[in-house]
């Protein structure tokens, strides 16, 4: 039996790990914490700003520190797990994550919170890569589709659960701790997961990998940093020249990294990323599908969250609840799509992309149809369809990407896969973010214009003269345009503070006019955000179409599962033994029947 098989089966006896499903359950709990913490902090940022007196730049880093550290660490920690043991590494990852969550929860300054988020992202990266690696080496091939399906379902639910759980905890203000419970809740749950890992997860490693490729670590970290940092921070920085320079520099850095890894693998077989992985068609094509897929999801929910909370004025909890149908849809289809892909091959992913496209078009239509009066219930059907489509993609593609990776390179493959997720998400937010904010600026005045007939009617009812109305309307439009370009919501542009000129309103009607302008401002904001969201989602449809085309790069059908080969070989062996036995018996009978001396 090969060494790889020793890692896959207990003690090399051909018997699957009897504790594997319990191990999967506790690892999924730990992974859920990682995924939830990616989004849970976003709903608490306004409260954080007040409580810690945080600057806008500091708030950006509270969110970005986790994402950047997580993405930069994935490939390295994945390979370290192959070397030192995956159970040991996932235990360390959970401990680091729990300790960092505790530090986040008791942070007394933004500097302490940001540093703790860096540590938390590092722990999360360890847990994610080692969890996927354990699934690959602990489960026989015929069961991997099911466990990766569970991971896919969890991914769809956890990403959306973050804002809901964050909204609930912040609104509840448990023990008067305000935002702190969103981090402190990780401590007991993480310790529970750690105990489960110790009890149920079997240790595994790749003994032939003795040394960490430190040069490779430095090269890939620098290359990823050059690409990811501008993508994460470029929008807030206004896309200065250095962001494009840094992203351009990442290209030669990745080329140097790839060339070095080829030499390293040929020299001593201890490359950080095994180059042979990229000769596997399903691995490369699957990574491309993952890149487009996570660009779609992150690119959708970045503007959509702003649309719900800023445009429509939903509370964080209401915005989170609005996305629940999406989560349920993803949970339903991802629970069986990986197993279905074994029979249908890449068709499952293609079908999923088509369903997502239908859901996106339905969401665009819904936003345009209901306008500023839209509710969460109105969007539920389209979001549910989107979720159903997501579930048809996320589970099978994980199985496709990792299914052909040798178990001795499970950590390296998991790290590359997770890094592709982060790259796709960062790129999706960056590209769609630029388009969305440009559209928001362009749609501000048309949104204001849509409210003018009603505003003029209210001003006339208040006795405002036609000349004064013209001046108010002109300043109202200028306020809408400048507000869309203005960064500080707490300090509106000067024109917005003096929309009503002195003496323009009859005595006693000031409150009526102020209310009319305030109502028109709210409606104009809703209209502007609706139009911008409506337009930017068409770009999402284009990315979905690209993802659909990329699915055709995958093999038509998944390669024949290894267990089928084993079953066929076993059947042939048993059949041969049976026929061999019969032939032996017939030969013996024949020899007895022949006269002595005859051939």
C-alpha positions in Angstrom: 0.0 0.0 0.0 1.3 3.5 -0.9 2.1 6.1 1.6 -0.8 8.2 0.3 -3.1 5.4 1.2 -1.6 5.2 4.6 -2.8 8.8 5.2 -6.2 8.1 3.8 -7.0 5.0 5.8 -6.4 4.1 9.4 -3.1 2.2 10.1 -2.9 1.2 6.4 -5.5 -1.5 6.9 -7.9 -0.3 4.2 -10.5 0.7 6.8 -11.7 4.4 6.7 -11.2 6.4 9.8 -14.2 5.5 12.0 -14.3 8.9 13.6 -14.2 10.9 10.3 -17.8 12.2 10.4 -17.5 13.4 14.0 -14.2 15.0 13.0 -15.9 16.7 10.1 -18.7 18.1 12.3 -16.3 19.8 14.8 -14.1 21.1 12.0 -17.1 22.6 10.2 -17.9 24.4 13.5 -14.4 25.9 13.5 -14.6 26.8 9.8 -18.0 28.5 10.4 -16.4 30.8 13.0 -13.8 31.9 10.4 -16.4 32.5 7.7 -18.8 34.4 10.0 -16.0 36.7 11.3 -15.3 37.8 7.7 -18.6 39.7 7.6 -19.9 40.0 11.2 -17.7 43.0 12.0 -19.2 45.1 9.2 -22.5 45.8 10.9 -20.8 46.9 14.1 -18.5 49.5 12.5 -20.7 52.5 13.3 -20.9 51.5 17.0 -17.2 50.8 17.0 -16.5 54.3 15.6 -18.4 55.9 18.5 -17.2 53.7 21.3 -13.5 53.7 20.4 -13.5 57.2 18.8 -12.1 55.5 15.7 -11.2 57.4 12.5 -12.5 56.3 9.1 -9.1 54.9 8.2 -9.0 52.9 11.4 -12.4 51.4 10.7 -11.3 50.3 7.3 -8.4 48.5 8.8 -10.6 46.8 11.4 -12.3 45.0 8.5 -9.2 44.8 6.1 -6.7 43.5 8.6 -8.5 40.2 8.9 -9.1 39.7 5.2 -5.5 40.6 4.2 -3.8 38.4 6.9 -6.1 35.5 6.1 -5.4 35.7 2.3 -1.6 36.2 2.7 -1.3 33.2 5.1 -3.3 30.5 3.3 -0.6 28.9 1.0 2.1 29.0 3.7 0.1 27.5 6.6 -1.4 24.9 4.2 2.1 23.6 3.4 3.2 23.7 7.1 0.3 21.4 7.9 1.6 18.9 5.4 4.9 19.0 7.2 4.2 19.0 10.9 0.7 17.4 11.0 -2.7 18.6 10.1 -4.4 17.8 13.5 -1.6 19.7 15.3 -1.9 22.7 13.0 -5.7 23.0 13.2 -5.5 22.8 17.0 -3.0 25.6 16.9 -5.2 27.6 14.5 -8.2 27.3 16.8 -6.2 28.4 19.8 -4.8 31.4 18.0 -8.3 32.3 16.7 -9.9 32.0 20.2 -7.1 34.0 21.9 -7.4 36.7 19.2 -11.2 36.8 19.5 -10.8 37.4 23.3 -8.3 40.2 22.6 -10.7 41.7 20.1 -13.5 41.6 22.6 -11.6 43.4 25.4 -9.8 45.9 23.1 -9.5 49.4 24.5 -8.3 51.1 21.4 -8.5 50.7 17.6 -4.8 49.9 17.5 -5.3 46.9 19.8 -8.4 45.8 17.9 -6.6 46.0 14.5 -3.6 44.0 15.9 -6.0 41.4 17.3 -7.8 41.2 14.0 -4.4 40.4 12.3 -3.9 37.6 14.7 -7.4 36.4 14.2 -7.0 36.3 10.4 -3.8 34.2 10.8 -5.7 31.7 13.0 -8.6 31.6 10.6 -6.3 30.8 7.7 -4.8 27.9 9.6 -8.2 26.5 10.4 -9.5 26.8 6.9 -6.6 25.1 5.1 -6.2 22.3 7.6 -9.9 21.6 7.8 -10.1 21.1 4.0 -6.9 19.0 4.1 -8.3 16.8 6.9 -11.4 16.2 4.8 -9.3 15.1 1.9 -7.0 12.7 3.8 -9.6 11.3 6.2 -12.4 10.4 3.8 -12.3 7.7 1.1 -12.9 9.2 -2.3 -16.5 8.0 -2.6 -17.4 10.1 0.5 -15.5 13.3 -0.3 -18.3 14.7 -2.4 -20.7 14.5 0.6 -18.3 16.2 3.0 -17.3 18.9 0.5 -21.0 19.4 -0.1 -21.5 20.1 3.7 -18.6 22.6 3.4 -20.3 24.2 0.5 -23.6 24.5 2.3 -21.8 26.0 5.3 -20.0 28.5 3.1 -23.3 29.8 1.7 -25.0 30.0 5.1 -22.1 31.4 7.2 -21.2 34.3 4.9 -24.8 35.5 5.2 -25.2 34.6 8.8 -22.5 37.1 9.8 -24.5 40.2 9.3 -27.6 38.7 10.9 -25.8 37.4 13.9 -23.8 40.7 14.2 -27.0 42.7 14.0 -28.7 40.6 16.7 -25.7 40.8 19.1 -25.2 44.5 18.6 -28.9 45.4 19.0 -29.2 43.1 22.1 -26.3 45.0 23.8 -25.6 42.0 26.1 -24.5 43.0 29.6 -24.0 46.5 28.2 -21.0 45.3 26.2 -22.2 46.9 22.9 -20.2 45.4 20.0 -17.8 43.2 22.1 -20.0 40.0 22.1 -19.6 39.7 18.3 -16.0 38.6 19.1 -16.4 37.1 22.6 -19.0 34.6 21.3 -16.1 32.9 19.5 -14.4 31.9 22.7 -16.7 29.2 24.1 -17.6 27.9 20.6 -14.0 27.8 19.6 -13.0 25.9 22.7 -15.8 23.4 22.1 -14.4 22.8 18.5 -10.9 22.4 19.9 -12.0 19.7 22.3 -13.7 18.0 19.4 -10.6 18.1 17.3 -8.6 16.6 20.0 -11.1 13.8 20.5 -12.0 12.9 16.9 -9.4 14.1 14.4 -6.7 11.7 13.3 -3.2 13.0 12.7 -1.8 13.0 9.2 1.2 14.5 7.5 3.5 14.1 4.4 6.7 12.8 5.8 8.8 13.3 2.7 8.4 17.1 3.0 11.0 18.0 5.6 11.7 21.7 5.1 9.6 24.8 4.6 10.4 26.6 1.4 11.2 30.0 3.0 12.2 31.6 -0.3 8.9 30.5 -1.8 7.0 31.9 1.2 8.7 35.3 0.8 8.0 35.4 -3.0 4.4 34.4 -2.8 3.6 36.6 0.2 5.2 39.6 -1.6 3.3 38.8 -4.8 0.0 38.4 -3.1 0.5 41.6 -1.0 1.3 43.5 -4.2 -2.0 42.4 -5.7 -4.3 42.2 -2.7 -3.4 45.3 -0.8 -4.3 47.7 -3.6 -7.5 45.7 -4.3 -8.6 45.9 -0.7 -7.6 49.5 -0.1 -7.7 51.1 -3.5 -11.3 52.2 -3.4 -11.0 54.0 -0.1 -7.7 55.6 -1.2 -9.2 56.9 -4.5 -7.1 54.6 -6.7 -3.9 56.6 -6.7 -1.1 55.7 -9.1 0.7 53.5 -6.6 -2.2 51.0 -6.5 -1.8 50.3 -10.2 2.0 50.2 -10.0 1.8 47.6 -7.1 -0.7 45.4 -9.0 1.5 45.5 -12.1 4.5 44.5 -10.0 2.7 41.4 -8.8 2.8 39.9 -12.3 6.6 39.5 -12.5 6.7 38.4 -8.8 4.3 35.6 -9.6 6.4 34.6 -12.6 9.5 34.5 -10.5 7.7 32.5 -7.8 6.5 29.9 -10.4 10.0 29.5 -11.9 11.6 29.1 -8.5 9.0 26.5 -7.4 9.7 24.4 -10.5 13.4 24.4 -9.7 12.7 23.7 -6.0 10.5 20.8 -6.8 13.0 19.3 -9.2 15.9 19.8 -6.7 14.5 18.4 -3.4 10.7 17.9 -3.8 9.9 20.5 -1.0 8.3 23.3 -3.0 5.8 25.5 -1.2 3.3 24.8 -4.0 3.7 21.6 -5.9 4.0 22.6 -9.6 2.5 19.3 -10.8 -0.9 20.5 -9.4 -1.1 23.0 -12.3 -0.7 20.3 -14.9 -4.0 18.9 -13.7 -6.8 20.3 -16.0 -9.5 20.0 -13.4 -7.4 21.8 -10.8 -6.6 24.8 -13.0 -10.0 25.1 -14.6 -11.6 24.7 -11.2 -9.5 27.5 -9.8 -10.6 29.8 -12.6 -14.2 29.0 -11.9 -13.6 29.7 -8.2 -12.1 33.1 -9.1 -15.1 34.1 -11.1 -17.6 32.6 -8.7 -16.3 34.5 -5.6 -16.0 37.7 -7.7 -19.7 37.3 -8.4 -20.7 36.7 -4.8 -18.5 39.4 -3.2 -19.2 41.8 -6.1 -23.0 41.3 -5.5 -23.1 41.8 -1.7 -20.8 44.8 -1.5 -23.2 47.2 -3.4 -26.3 45.3 -2.3 -25.4 45.8 1.4 -24.9 49.5 0.8 -28.1 49.7 -1.1 -30.1 48.1 1.7 -28.5 50.0 4.6 -27.6 53.4 3.2 -30.0 53.6 0.2 -33.1 52.1 1.7 -32.3 52.9 5.4 -32.6 49.3 6.6 -31.1 48.5 10.0 -28.2 46.1 10.1 -30.5 43.4 11.4 -33.1 44.0 8.7 -30.5 44.0 6.0 -29.1 40.7 7.3 -32.6 39.1 7.5 -33.2 40.2 3.9 -30.4 37.9 2.7 -31.8 34.9 4.6 -33.6 33.5 1.5 -30.3 33.5 -0.3 -28.7 31.4 2.5 -31.5 28.9 2.5 -31.4 28.5 -1.2 -27.7 27.9 -1.1 -28.0 25.4 1.8 -30.6 23.4 0.0 -28.8 22.8 -3.3 -25.3 22.6 -1.9 -26.3 19.7 0.3 -26.6 17.4 -2.7 -25.0 19.1 -5.7 -21.5 17.6 -5.1 -22.9 14.1 -5.2 -25.0 14.9 -8.3 -21.9 16.2 -10.0 -20.4 12.7 -9.8 -23.1 11.5 -12.3 -23.6 14.7 -14.3 -20.1 16.2 -14.4 -19.6 19.8 -15.2 -23.3 20.2 -16.3 -24.1 20.8 -12.6 -21.9 23.8 -12.5 -23.2 25.1 -15.8 -26.8 24.7 -14.5 -25.8 26.6 -11.3 -24.4 29.5 -13.3 -27.5 29.7 -15.4 -29.8 29.7 -12.3 -27.6 32.4 -10.8 -28.0 34.5 -13.9 -31.8 34.1 -13.8 -31.8 35.1 -10.2 -29.7 38.2 -10.9 -31.9 39.3 -13.7 -35.0 38.7 -11.5 -33.3 40.9 -8.7 -32.6 43.7 -11.2 -36.2 43.6 -12.4 -37.5 43.6 -8.8 -35.4 46.6 -7.8 -36.6 48.5 -10.9 -40.2 47.5 -10.5 -40.7 48.4 -6.8 -38.4 51.4 -6.7 -38.1 53.3 -3.5 -41.0 51.4 -1.9 -39.3 48.0 -2.1 -39.2 45.6 0.9 -37.2 42.6 1.9 -40.1 40.4 1.1 -40.2 41.7 -2.5 -36.6 40.7 -3.0 -36.9 37.3 -1.3 -37.9 35.2 -4.5 -35.0 36.5 -6.6 -32.5 36.1 -3.7 -33.7 32.5 -3.1 -33.1 31.7 -6.8 -29.6 33.2 -6.6 -28.9 31.0 -3.6 -30.1 27.9 -5.3 -27.7 28.6 -8.2 -24.8 29.2 -5.8 -25.4 25.8 -4.1 -25.0 24.1 -7.5 -21.6 25.6 -7.9 -19.8 26.0 -4.5 -19.9 22.3 -3.4 -19.0 20.6 -6.7 -16.2 23.0 -7.6 -14.4 22.4 -4.3 -14.6 18.7 -4.8 -13.3 19.1 -8.4 -10.4 21.3 -7.4 -9.2 19.2 -4.5 -10.4 15.8 -5.7 -7.4 15.3 -8.0 -4.8 16.6 -5.5 -2.6 13.8 -4.0 -3.1 13.6 -0.2 0.5 14.4 0.5 -0.1 17.8 -1.1 -3.5 18.3 0.5 -2.4 21.4 2.5 -0.8 23.0 -0.5 -3.8 22.4 -2.7 -6.2 23.7 0.0 -4.1 26.8 0.4 -4.1 27.6 -3.3 -7.9 27.0 -3.5 -8.6 29.3 -0.5 -6.3 31.9 -1.9 -8.2 31.8 -5.2 -11.3 32.5 -3.2 -9.8 35.5 -1.6 -8.4 36.9 -4.9 -11.7 36.5 -6.6 -13.6 38.2 -3.8 -11.1 41.1 -3.6 -11.2 41.6 -7.3 -15.0 41.5 -7.4 -15.3 44.1 -4.7 -12.7 46.3 -6.3 -14.1 46.2 -9.8 -17.8 46.3 -8.9 -17.0 48.9 -6.2 -15.5 51.3 -8.7 -18.4 50.9 -11.1 -21.0 51.2 -8.3 -19.6 54.5 -6.8 -19.3 56.0 -10.3 -22.9 55.0 -11.1 -24.0 56.3 -7.7 -22.5 59.7 -8.6 -24.1 59.7 -12.1 -27.5 58.7 -10.7 -27.6 61.2 -7.9 -29.2 64.0 -9.9 -31.6 61.8 -11.9 -32.7 60.4 -8.5 -33.3 63.9 -7.2 -35.1 64.9 -10.4 -37.5 62.0 -9.8 -38.7 63.7 -6.6 -39.1 67.2 -7.9 -42.7 67.1 -9.0 -43.8 66.1 -5.6 -41.4 68.5 -3.9 -42.8 71.5 -5.9 -46.3 70.4 -5.0 -45.4 70.5 -1.3 -43.6 73.8 -1.7 -46.6 75.4 -3.5 -48.9 74.1 -0.7 -46.7 75.9 1.8 -47.0 79.1 -0.1 -43.5 79.3 -1.5 -43.2 81.5 -4.6 -42.2 80.1 -8.0 -38.9 82.0 -8.0 -38.0 80.7 -4.5 -39.0 77.2 -5.6 -36.6 77.4 -8.5 -33.8 78.4 -6.2 -34.7 75.6 -3.7 -34.8 73.0 -6.5 -31.5 74.1 -8.0 -29.8 73.9 -4.6 -31.5 70.6 -3.9 -30.0 69.1 -7.1 -26.6 70.5 -6.3 -26.9 69.0 -2.8 -27.7 65.6 -4.3 -24.7 65.7 -6.7 -22.2 66.9 -4.1 -23.5 64.4 -1.4 -22.8 61.5 -3.8 -19.2 62.7 -4.1 -18.8 63.6 -0.4 -17.0 61.1 1.9 -18.0 62.4 5.3 -21.7 61.7 5.9 -21.5 63.5 9.3 -20.5 66.8 7.7 -22.7 67.3 4.6 -21.7 69.7 1.8 -22.2 73.4 2.5 -25.0 73.7 -0.2 -27.0 71.1 1.7 -27.1 73.3 4.8 -28.7 76.3 3.1 -31.2 74.9 0.6 -33.9 77.3 1.8 -33.0 80.9 1.3 -33.9 83.5 4.0 -37.3 84.9 3.6 -38.4 82.4 1.0 -40.9 80.6 3.3 -44.1 82.3 4.7 -44.0 82.7 8.5 -45.3 79.5 10.2 -44.6 77.2 7.3 -40.9 76.6 8.0 -41.5 73.2 9.5 -43.7 72.1 6.7 -41.1 73.1 4.1 -38.2 71.5 6.1 -40.1 68.2 6.2 -40.9 68.3 2.5 -37.2 68.8 1.7 -36.2 66.0 4.1 -38.7 63.6 2.7 -37.6 64.5 -0.9 -33.9 63.9 0.1 -34.7 60.4 1.5 -36.7 59.5 -1.6 -33.9 60.9 -3.9 -31.3 58.8 -2.1 -33.4 55.7 -2.5 -34.0 56.4 -6.2 -30.3 57.1 -6.8 -29.1 53.9 -5.0 -31.8 51.9 -6.7 -30.7 53.1 -10.2 -27.0 52.6 -9.4 -27.6 49.1 -8.0 -29.9 48.2 -10.9 -27.2 49.2 -13.4 -24.2 47.6 -11.6 -25.9 44.3 -11.3 -25.9 44.0 -15.1 -22.1 43.8 -14.8 -22.7 41.0 -12.4 -24.7 39.2 -15.1 -21.7 39.6 -17.4 -19.4 38.0 -14.8 -21.9 35.1 -14.4 -21.8 34.6 -18.2 -18.0 34.5 -18.0 -18.2 31.9 -15.2 -20.6 29.9 -17.2 -18.2 29.8 -20.1 -15.3 28.8 -17.8 -17.2 25.7 -16.7 -16.7 24.3 -20.2 -13.0 24.2 -19.5 -13.6 21.5 -17.0 -13.7 17.8 -18.0 -17.1 16.9 -19.3 -17.4 14.3 -16.6 -15.6 14.0 -13.4 -12.8 11.5 -13.7 -13.9 8.0 -12.7 -13.9 7.9 -8.9 -11.0 5.9 -7.4 -13.4 3.6 -5.5 -14.9 2.5 -8.8 -11.5 1.5 -10.1 -10.9 -0.3 -6.8 -14.3 -2.1 -7.1 -13.6 -3.0 -10.7 -10.2 -4.3 -9.9 -11.6 -6.3 -7.0 -14.3 -7.7 -9.1 -11.9 -8.7 -11.8 -9.6 -10.3 -9.2 -12.5 -12.3 -7.7 -13.7 -13.3 -11.1 -10.2 -14.4 -12.1 -9.8 -16.4 -8.9 -13.2 -18.0 -9.5 -12.4 -18.9 -13.1 -8.9 -19.9 -12.2 -10.3 -22.3 -9.6 -12.7 -23.7 -12.1 -10.0 -24.2 -14.6 -7.8 -25.9 -12.1 -10.5 -28.3 -11.1 -11.3 -29.0 -14.8 -7.7 -29.5 -15.5 -7.3 -32.0 -12.6 -10.4 -33.9 -13.7 -9.1 -34.0 -17.3 -5.7 -35.3 -16.3 -7.4 -38.0 -14.3 -9.4 -39.1 -17.3 -6.5 -39.4 -19.6 -4.8 -42.8 -20.0 -1.3 -42.8 -18.7 1.4 -41.8 -21.3 -1.1 -39.9 -23.5 -0.7 -36.2 -24.0 
